[in-house]
Amino acid sequence: MSTAVMTDWNTEPSPRLQARIAGVLYLIVIGTGIFAEIFVREAVTVSGDAAATVSNILAHGCAFGWASRLSARWRLCHAWNVPAACIA
């Protein structure tokens, strides 16, 4: 007769851990969205001069593209009140 004890380990993370991870991801999305809106877009746009704005966008296309993506993700999270983990 075997006396081995079978242990059933619960491999799912706890709801508290899942909530903390979602909260951290949500803060990251908020922070990157604010950074994209304030610093990147303000540095690229020139008020009243469309030609200079287009020139800046073409010169800094990668930064402007990332700012647009981060800003869109930030706006989606706020518009639909979606946890950041669902979008990331």
C-alpha positions in Angstrom: 0.0 0.0 0.0 1.4 3.4 -1.0 1.4 6.2 1.5 2.3 8.9 -1.1 0.3 12.0 -0.6 -0.9 13.8 -3.7 -0.8 17.6 -3.5 -3.0 19.6 -5.7 -1.2 23.0 -6.2 -3.4 25.8 -7.3 -1.5 27.4 -10.2 -3.9 30.3 -10.8 -2.8 33.6 -9.5 -4.9 35.1 -6.8 -7.5 37.8 -7.6 -5.5 40.3 -5.5 -2.3 39.6 -7.6 -4.3 40.0 -10.8 -5.8 43.3 -9.6 -2.3 44.6 -8.7 -0.9 43.6 -12.0 -3.8 45.3 -13.8 -3.4 48.4 -11.6 0.3 48.7 -12.5 -0.3 48.2 -16.2 -3.1 50.8 -16.0 -0.7 53.3 -14.4 1.9 52.6 -17.1 -0.7 53.3 -19.8 -1.8 56.5 -18.1 1.8 57.7 -17.7 2.8 56.9 -21.2 -0.3 58.6 -22.6 0.3 61.7 -20.6 3.9 61.7 -21.7 2.9 61.3 -25.4 0.3 64.1 -25.2 2.4 66.7 -23.3 6.0 66.2 -24.4 6.0 64.6 -27.8 3.0 66.2 -29.4 3.8 69.7 -28.0 7.4 69.4 -29.3 6.2 68.5 -32.8 3.3 70.8 -33.4 3.8 74.5 -34.3 0.8 76.7 -33.6 -0.4 78.6 -36.6 2.2 77.1 -39.1 1.0 73.9 -40.7 4.1 73.6 -42.9 6.4 73.7 -39.9 4.3 71.1 -38.2 4.4 68.8 -41.2 8.2 69.3 -41.4 8.6 68.4 -37.7 6.3 65.3 -38.1 8.4 64.1 -41.1 11.7 64.8 -39.2 10.5 63.0 -36.1 8.1 60.4 -37.6 9.0 57.6 -35.3 8.5 59.6 -32.1 5.2 61.0 -33.5 4.0 57.5 -34.4 4.7 56.1 -30.9 3.1 59.1 -29.4 0.0 58.6 -31.5 -0.2 54.9 -30.5 0.3 55.6 -26.8 -2.2 58.4 -26.9 -4.8 56.2 -28.6 -4.3 53.4 -26.0 -4.6 55.9 -23.2 -7.8 57.3 -24.7 -9.3 53.8 -25.2 -8.7 53.0 -21.6 -10.4 56.1 -20.4 -13.3 56.1 -22.9 -14.4 52.6 -22.1 -12.9 52.2 -18.6 -11.1 49.1 -19.8 -8.3 47.7 -17.7 -4.9 48.2 -19.3 -4.1 44.5 -19.3 -6.8 44.0 -21.9 -5.2 46.4 -24.3 -1.5 45.8 -23.6 
